[in-house]
Amino acid sequence: MSGVWEEIHTSGSQVPKGRYGHSAVLRGDNVYMYGGVRYEDDVGKYGGAITHELWALDTTTKQWELKHVRSEGCYRGDVVCGPLAVVGHSAVVIGDDRMLVLFGHSPVYGYVNYVQTYHFGTGKWSVHGSQGALLKGSYGHSSVWDPHSRLVYVYGGHLSDNIATYSLSNLLHSLDPETMKWKRLSPVDSSRFLHSAVYLDGLVLVFGGNTHNDTSYSQGARCYSQSFLAYDPACDRWHTLRPPAHFPHDLSRYGHAAVTYAESMYVVGGYNGRTFSDVIRFTPGLCRGYSSKKSCLGATSATIGVKCTWNRKTRTCEPFSQASSKTHDICLDDGEEEDAGGPSPAEWCAEITSCPTCIHSRHDCVWCGSSCAHQKCKGIVKPITSDDQCQPSHASNCNLLHNCHACHTESYCKWEHDHKCYTYIQTKANKTQMASQIPQAPCGPSCSERTTCANCTAASCMWCINKMRCVENNAYVASFPYGQCMEWTTQKPKCDAIPPGGFSCNAHKTCERCQEDPGCGWCDNGSGTGVGTCLRGGFAGPTNATCPKKRWNFLSCPPCQCNGHSTCYVGNSTCMPCGDLTAGEHCHICQQGFFGDPVNGGSCQPCDCNNHGTDCHPETGKCYCNTKGIVGDRCDRCDKHNKFLGDPANGEDCFYNLALDFQFTFNMTKPEDLHFKRINFMNRPIRDDLNTDFRITCSEPAKINITVKTVLDPERVILSDFNCTEYEHTFAQSEYNFDAAHNTTFYVYVYELRPPLFVQVAFSQHPRLNLRQFFITFST
């Protein structure tokens, strides 16, 4: 190797456009490049098109060729056919005849767990679903082919938790390319994505990556990591390699590439806030320096990046490539291995929540009906050890599919209104199994198919203003891994600030946000209140507009920023008391009971809640209704789905219609329940020959009123302003006429609630039974 870079000038009738997030593998003299995000022009202004193109570069002729594949193996008949457009996937060459493309993010299906196969000789392309251990699809993971075990090892990645959130993975799986079955292996205590991994001298070497998942669970993890890990496939062990103490170069990075050549690992490029153009070489140590079996096979040798084996005959430490199972020890016995910490096999198995994953795992796990255990089940429970014995409810992958299109690729899954994918089960011939086919409502356009801010934010999608792209809420990192999206929104009202044709500096409403965009500056209106306009320009002034030189702010903002609703005290930047119904340090929010966008001179207006609430969302105006059971943006409907009746739009209350002879528990302990101040109940006794017993309990102090109304008589008060801790009363049939003609109805008003709390309430006409013993308790 000369150590000299050479620019390759390629040719061909077609040449691929620039892209990132693709995969590249070497097979013979050809480099095969697949997928990725393609730029549409030189500056990438209209970039973002995820492609399924497969290109081949002949390194001898320097010519590109766009490969035309034959899609012959679709998943579930013709439900999912390849090649799928993906980004952030990985690819490996198996033997010399095929390439596997693993996972990635699809603009339609989201994070996919499919394996795609391309056969070099025939051009056939097929898509395979997940078998064996259940696993989520991921973006930015790594995959390597181990020619010794003939398995593919997949580690880490960025994946979704639900339709709106995401996290990083620390999981490791192996794939048998002959059976297409997955197996769960030992995880490592470090999560990452956009790292690199290679197979060298019997070890999988993992370097760098982004280890920060932007949540409270990151525990100080760095975005740009220089950590170096080694996984020993033969022994299912992880080890940490320490970088040189005084290495004269910054090793922290992600988004780099790594290859092996001449028994060394080469790391190329990467990003850690700036783009690298360097090459780093790692050369593993030698096994012959270890004189004992424990040091040869233990963690000590692995930390120099080499897999060593112990020759029993010569009692020498030799590299893995020279080992034979007949003459060499490959791993230490369990009793000889130093305790590396982490969970025990029993704890490791207990964390697995699905039957197939439990069965297809490394640590002798068995499924015990509803949980995973190590080697055996407790008591007389017979362990489940094969896929066909798994109960359908514990064998489904529906909960791993986080968008509608992905959910509907499985016949037994259905996407419901709460934006979750559910498993449907049926019983045939006394056997419970996955439903063969269930009605599925159309999903509508995917986020990637929505082309305007308005129709993007109308769904559970995110609109990137400067890229003019619509992406899923859980796919920001997968779509913009290097921070390409500088301004985004999920709220339709913010779309109005975006001019026709796409992004403009005008979308920035404050000087601070304006100057965060490198190509924008702030033209102050001269009022001294912070109002102004964000314009495209530079240090000298705006580009296509006029602004007085004294009012142009490109490097810093005017000191007084009160959004036009106040001025500042003399000599400092503190706003005087805010006017125009605004509040906040910079008069940038509406006062309680009002909503709007007061930023940069905007206005606030009163919340309109039909007298059933006094406060609303400060931006959208959606009311926080103070009576449980009243719903709607303006508190204008009763929650009929949960049996609340009434007409709040016309001044009425909503009442929960209590069934007789049941005790109801209304649990108001969630964050969204904190606005509730009232809850109302009603009941119509059925039997005219029996008394009606009433009981109510409030876990926290509150007040109650009880009234009665008949067809002939208006509503009258029975009990007023009574402390609701625990109250019982019997309404005698001799005093109240319960026949159908009178239609006697009791109304219970519980008010001055202070959540969190619960209310238990019951009406009963069942004779001679104690309410405490008889009533069935459930929550609503």
N, C-alpha and C positions, 0 to 999 in steps of 0.2 A: 504494500500500500504506500503510495507516494505522499499522501497527506495534502494533496493539491486539489482544490475544487475545479470542476470543469463544467461550463454551461453547455447543456445539451440542446441543440437546435433540432426540433422535430418537424416533421412534414406529414403530408397526407391530404386526401380530398376533404377530410373533416378533422378539425382539431377541437378538443374539449375546451369549454369556457372555464375560467377560474372558478374554484370551489373550495369549500372547507367542510370538515365533518365527514369526509368520505373514508373509504378503506382502500388499502393498496396491498397486494400480495405479489410475490415473485414465484413464477412457475417456469422453469427452464430459462429461456431468453426473453420472456414476456412479463411485463408488469400489468396486472389486472386492477383497474380502478373502478370502484362501484359506489353509486349513491352520492350523498352529501348535499350541501346547499350551494346552489349555482348562482353566480353573479350574472346579471343580464347585461350590464355594461361595464366599462372600465372602472368606474368609481363605485359600482355596486349600489347606486341609489335605488334601483328597483329590484334589488336582490331579495333573496328569500325563497326562491323556488327550489323545493326539495325534489331531487331527481331519482329516477331508477335506471339511469344510464349505466351501461357496462362498457368500459373502454379498455383496449389492450394496446400497450406500447411495446413494439419490437425493439429491444435494446441494440440489436445489430444493425437494423436499417434505419432506426430512429423515426419510424412511422407509426402514427396512431390509426386505430381501427375501431369504429363503433360496432360492437357486437350485437347481433340480432339473435335473441334467445327464443327457444321454444318452450312456452309455458305448458307443461304436461301434467304436473302433479300439484293440484290445488288442495287447499285444506278444506275438509268437509265437502267434498264434491266440487262445487264451483263457488263456494262462499268467499274464500280468500285465495286469489291467484297472484302469482308473481310475474315479473319481479316487482316487489313492493318498493315504493319510494321511501327511503329512510335516511336518517342522519344520526351520527353518533353511534353507529353500529360497529361491529368488528368483523374481521374475516380471517380465516385460516385455510391453508391448503392441506388436504388429507391425501397422503400418498402422492400420486402424480395425476390422479384422474378427476378430482373434484375440488371445489371450493365451497366452504360453508360460510354463510353470512348470518351473523347472530344478532338478534334483537335490534335496538335502535329506536328512534322516535319517528313515527309515521304521522303525516299531516291529517290522516283520516282516523286511524285506529289508536293514536297516542303512543304510549310506551308499549311496544309489542314484544311478546316472548316467543315469536316464531323463529325457526331456523330455516333459512333458505339455502338450497343446494344448487350449484351450477356444475354441470358435467362438461369438462373442457372438450372432450372428444365429440360429443353429440350435440352440444349446445342446449341440452335439456335443462329446464329450470323448474324446481319444485319447492313447495312450501310445506313445512312440517309443524304441527302443533306440539304442545308440551306434553310429554309422557314421563312417568316416574314421579319424582319429586315435583311438587307444584312450586312455581316461581314466577315472579313478576318480570316483565320486560324492563330493560334499563337502557340508559344513554351514557356514553362515555366510560363504559366498563372496559375490561381487557380480556382477551382470550388467547390462549397458546395451545399448540398441538404438541403432545408428549409422545414421541415415537416409541418410547419404551412401554408405557402402559396402554398406548393407542387410545388415549382419551383426550378430550378438549377440556381445559380448565378455564372457567369464567369467574372473574372476581370483580367485586365492587360495582360502581356505577351510580347514576342518578336516576331515581325512580319516583313514581307518584304514590302518595298515601291515600288520596281521594281525588275528587274532581277539581279541588282547589289548592291542595298542598302537596309538597314533595319532600324527599329526604335523600340521604346518601346510604349506600349499602356497604356492609362489611362482610357479606356472605360470599362463600366460595362453593361452586358447584362443578361437577364433572359431567360431561356428555359423552356417551358412547355413540359414535357416528354410525355404527352398524345397526343398532336397535333404536336410536334416537331417544334413549331414556336418560333422564337426569338423575343425579345423586347429590344429596346435601353432604358437604364435607365440613371440616372444622373451620369456623370463622376466625377472623383476627380482630383484635380490639381496636381497629382503625378503619374508618370508612373513607372512601375517596372516589373521585371520578376524574376522567381525562388524565389518567396516569399512563404509564407504559409497563409492559410485561414481556419478558422473553423466556424461552426455555434454554438453559445452558448448564451442561455438566450435571444433569440429574436434578436441577432445581428450577423452580419458577421464580425469576427475579422481578420484583415489582418496585418501580422507582417513581418518586414525585407524585404529582397530581394535586387536585384541589380537595382538601380535607375539611373544608368549612361548609356546613350545611345551612347556615343562616337561621339557626334556631337556638333556643336556650340550651339545647343539648350538645352544642358544639364544644363546650368546655374549653374554650380558648384555642381551638384548632385553627391552623393557618390556612389562608386561601392558597398560598404558594408553598408547597411542601418539598423538602429535600429528603424525606424519610425513605429508607431503602429496606425492603422486606424480602425474605426468601421463604418460599414454601417448598417443603419436601414431599412430593407426591407419594413416594414409596412408604413413608412413615406417617403421613397426614400430620405434619408438624410445621408450625410457623416459627420463623426466627427473624430477629432484627439485626441488620448490618449497620454498623456505625460509619458515617462518612469520616474522612480524614480530619483531624482536629484543626489543622492550619492549612486547609486547601485554599489556594489563592484565587478562588473564583466563586461566584454566587451559584449554588446548586439548586436553589428553590425555584420550582417552575411547575406548570401544567400545560397540557395541550402539545407536548413534545412527541417525538417518535423515538423508537429504540429498535435496534437490529443487532444480530450477532454476526461476527466475522472473525475467523482465525482465533477461536477460543476466548474472545472478548465481547463485551457488550458496549455498544456505542449509542449514546443519547444525543439526539440532534434537535436543536432549536428549543422552542417553548415560549412561555409567557409568564411574567410575574409583575405586571404593570408596564413592562416594556417587552418588546419582542427580542428573543435571542437568535443569533445566527451562529452559535458556537457548536462544537462537537466535544463531548466528554466520553472518555473511554474508561471502562472498568474491566480490570483483568483479575479473575479469581486467584486465590492462593493455591498452595500445593498441599496435597494430603500427606506427603511423606514426612512432614514435620511433626506428626502426632504419633506418640510411641505407645499409647494405651488404647484399649478398645473403647473406653468411656469417652476419652477426648476425641477419638477418631469419629465415633458415631454420634456424639452428643452435639449440643448447641454450639460448642466452641468452634468446630470445623465449619458449620453452616454459616457462622458469622463472617467468614472470609469469602463467602460466595461460592463454595464448592461442596458437592455431595461426595462424601467419603464412605468407604466400606472397609470392613476389617477382615483380612485374610487369616482364616483360622489356622492354616498350615504354617505359613511363614510368620504369623503374628506381626504383620505389617499393615499400615494404613494405605489404601490404594484408591484411586478415583473410581467413581461409579461406572464409567465406561469400560473398565477392565473386570468388573465383578461378575461372579457366577453364583447362583443361589446354592450350588453344591459345595462351594469352597469358601464363600464369604458370608459374613453377617451384614445385613443391610441396615437394620434398625436395632436400637437398644430395646431390651425387654421393658415392660411397664415398670418393674421394680427398680431398674437401673437408671431410668430417665429422671433427670432433675425436674422437680415440680416447677413448671413455668407459670403457675398461677392460672387464673381463668376458671370457668365452670367445670365441674366434674362431669363424667359421662351421664350420670343420672340427671344433673341439672341441665345439661345440654339437651337431652331428650325431652325433658319436661317443657322446654320453651317451644317445641314444635306443636302446632295447632291443627295440622291436617293429617289424615291417615296416610295418603300416598307419600308425603314427605317423610313421615315417621318411618315408614317401611323402607324407603329408598334413602337411607342415611348411613353414615360411617360407623356410628358408635353402638351397633347392636340394639337399636331401638325397636320396640314393638308397640303396636297400637292396642289400647285397652278399652275400646268402646267409645270413649269420649276424650281420652288423653293419651299422651305418648310417655312411655316408661322405658327404663334401661333393662333389657334382657328378659324381664318377666313382669307380669301384672300382679297387683295385690289381691289377696284373697283367692277366690275360685274363678275369677275372670279369666277366660281363655284368650291368650294373645292372638291378634290378627297379624298375619305375616305375608299376605298376598293382596294385590290390588282388588281382585274380584270379591274379597270379603269386606272391603271398606263400605261403611254406610254412606249412602249418597250425600247426606247432610254434612259429612266430614271429608268428602272426596271431591267437592266441587271447586272449580277455579273462578266462579262468577265474582266473588268478592275481590278478586285481584284485577278485575277489568274496570277501568275508571272513566270510560266514556261510552256513550250510547252505541256507537258503531262497533266498538270492540265487544261490548256485551252481547250484541245480537249476532256475533259470529258463532255463538254456541246455541244449539237448539233448546237447551234447558235453562237458559238465562234470559232474564227480562229486565229492561231498564225502566225504573219506576219514577214517579214524580219527584221523589226526594233526591234524585240524581245519584242513585245507587243501583248496582247490578245484583239481582237476587236470583237464587237457585229455585227452580220449580221441580217438585218431586211428585211422582204418581205411583199408584199401587196397581200392579197387574198380577193376577193369580197368586194373591197373598204375598207378593214380593215387592218391596219398595225399590224404586229405581228412578234415575233421572227422567224427567219428562222428555218424550221423543220430539214433540213439536208443540210450542205454545204460541198463541197470537201475540204479535209484537207490533206496536205502533211505529210508524215511520220516525226515524231519528231527526229528520231535517238536515239542512246543510251542516257540514262540519265547520269548526272555527276557521280552518284554512280556506274554506270556500266562501267565506263572508268577506266582501270586498270594500265595505264602507264602515266607518266608525259607528254609525247608527245601528246597522243590523248586526255588527259584531258585539256591541255592548248589550244588545237586546237578549243575547244568549249568555251562557256561562263562559264568556270569552274575554280576552284582553286585547285592546287595540294599541299597537305601537304607532305613535304619531309620525315620528321621523322616518320609519321604515314602511309605513302604510301597509302593515301586515296585521292580520287577526290570528291570534294563537290561543291555545287553551290556557286557563289560569294556572294549571300545574306545570306548564311547559316553558316558563320564561327562560330558565337557564338552558334548557335544551334548544331553544330558539335563538337565544342571544348569549352564548357562553362567554363572550369577551366584552359584554356591556355595550353592544351595538345599538340597543334601544335606549335612547336618552330621555324619552317622554312617552308615557303610556297611561291608559285610563281603562276602567271597567264601568264607568258611569256615563250614561247617554247624555246628560246635560253638558258634560265637558266637550262633547263632540261639536257643539255649536261654535266653539272658539277656533275650530280648525277650518281654515279657508278652503274653498274648492281647489282641487289639485294637490292637496296633501299638506305636508308639514310646513309651518311658517314660524318665524320667531314670534308672531302675533299670538301663538298659543300660550306663551309664557305671560302670566298676569302680574308677576312681581319682579322687581329688579334682581333679587337674589337668584330666582330660578332662571331668569333671562341670562344672567352672566355665567351660569353653570354651562350653558350651551356655548361652545367655543366661537361660533360664528355670529353671535347676537350681542347687541348693546342696548342700553336703556336711555330713552329720550324722556326726561322729566318734563312735566307740563308747567313747571314754574310756580305751582301753588304752595309749595313747601309742605304738602301733606303726603307725599309719596306716590301720587298718581302719575302714570306715564304710559309709554308704549314701547314694547320690545321690537326692535328692528334689526334686520340683517345688516351687518357692517363690521368694521374693524376699529383700530385705535384712532384712525383719522376721522371717522364719522360713519354714518349709515351709507349703505351701498346704493339703494334705489329710492331713497326718501330724503327729506330735508329735516334737519334738527339744529337749532341754535347751538353753537359750539359750547357755550357755557352750560347747556342742559344735557349734553351728550356724556353718558357714563358707560365706559367700556371696561375699566379695570376695577372700579369701586362704585358703590351706590351712594346716593344722597343720604345724609345721616338720619333724616326724619322719614320714617316709613309708617304712616298711619292710614294708608289706603283711602285717603280722601275724607275720612270721618273725624279727623281731629288734627291739631298741630302739636308740635313738641314744645316742651319747656325750653326757655332760652338757655343756650349753652350746653344742652345735652340732647340725646336721641330718644328720650322717654316721652311717650304720647300723653297729652292731657286727657281728661275724661272723654271717653268715646261718645260720639253722637250717632244719630241715625239708627238707633236700636242695635248697635254693634257692641262688641266686647272683645277682650283679649289684649295681649301686650301690644299688638299692632292694629287693633280694631279690625281684625281679620275674620271674626266669627260673629254670628248673630246671637243676640241675647236669648236666654231661655224663654221658650214660648214663641220664638220667631225662627224663620228659616230663609235661606237664600245664599248667595255668594257675594258677600260685601267686599271681596278683594278688589283692589284697584278701582274703587268708586262704585262697586255694585251695591245692591239694595237688599233689605230684609223685609219680610212680610209676615203677618201673624199666622200661626198654626191654625188650621181649620179642622177641628175634630168633633163637630156636632155636639159640643158640650159634654163629650165623654172622654176628654183628655185635655191637658193644658200644655203639653210639651210634644215636640216632634223631632224628627231627624234634622239636624241643623242645615243640611244641604238639600235633601230631597223633599222635606216637608211631610214625610210619612209619619203619621201620628203614633204616639205611644199611648194606646188606649188604657184608661185606668180601671176599667171593669173587665174582669176575666170573662171571656165568651164574646166580647165585642171585638170585631176584626175589621180589616179594610184600611186603605191608606188614609181615609177620613173618618174612621170609626163609624162606618155607616152600614155595617152588616153584622148579623149574628153568626157565630161559628156553628152552622147547622150540621156540619160533619160530626161534631162532638155533642150534638143534641141540645144546643142552646137555641132558644126561641125568642122572637121579638122583632121590633122594627126600629132600630136606633136612629135611622135616617129621619124619622118623623117624631123624634123626641122620646121614644119608648126605651126601656131597658131590655137587656137580654137575660133570660132565665134558663138555668139548667133544669130540664124536666126530670125530676127524680122518680124512678120506679119504686113501687112499694116493696117493702120487705128486703131491701138491700142497704147495706151501709156503704156509702161512697166516701172515698178519701181524695181530696183535691190537694195535690202536693205542689206548692208554689215555692220552689227552692232554686230554680234555674236563674241565670243572669237576666234572661228576657222576662222573668216574672217580677222583677223588682219595681216595675211601673204600676203594678196592680194595687189599687186601693179598695176595690169592691168586688164582691161576687154575689150573685143572686140565684135563688132556687125557687122552684114551684112544684106543687104536688096536688093531684086530684084524687081523693079517696074513692075507692071503687065500691066497697060494701056499705050499704046503708044501715046494716044491723050491727055494725061493730064500731068500737071506738078507734081513734087514730092516735098512735103514739108517735111522739117526735123527740129526737135527740140530736144535739149538736155539740161539738167540741172544737175549740180553737187552740192551737199550740202556743200562740202568742196573743197578747191582749188585742181585742177588737170589740166592735159594737154590733148588735143585731136589732133589727125591727122585724116583726111578724104581722102580716095583714091577712085578711080573708075577703073573698069576693064571690058573689053568686050571680046567676043570671038576673035575679030580681033586685039585688042590693049592690050598691057601689062598694068599692074597696074601703075597708075600715081597719083601723089599727087595733091589734090585739096586745102586742108587746112593743115597747118603744125604748130605744137608747139603752138596751140592756147589755151588761158586760158579757162578752162571749168567751168564757173559759170552758165551762161545761154546764149545759142546760138541758133539762128534760121536762116534757109536758104532755098530758093526755087531753086530746080534743074529744069530748064526749059526744056520741051520736045523738044523745038527747038534747044537746045544746046546738049542734051544727047538723043541718040536714044534708046527708051525703047521697041522696038519691040522684038519679041521672037528670031529672028535670031541673034541679037547682044548680047542678054543675059546680058545686062548691070547690073553690081552689084556694090553697094556702100559698102565700108568697113570703119568702124569707130573704131579708136584705142584710148582708154582712158587710160592714164598712169600717173605715179607719184601719185597714189592713196595713201591716208593716212586714212585708216579706224579708227574709225567707220564713215560711210557716206552712202548716197544713191545716185543713179544715175537714173534719169528719161529720157527716150529716146523714140522717135516716128518717124516713116515715114508715110506719108499719101498722097493719091492721091484723096481724097474725096473733091470735089469742094465746095466753098462758105460756108464752116463751120469752125468756130473757133476751133483750136486744143484743147484749154482749155475746151471747152464745149463738144466736141464730144468724146474725147478719154476715154476709160474705163481703169481705173487704177487697176492693181493687182501686187502682189509681186511674185518674184521667189526666 
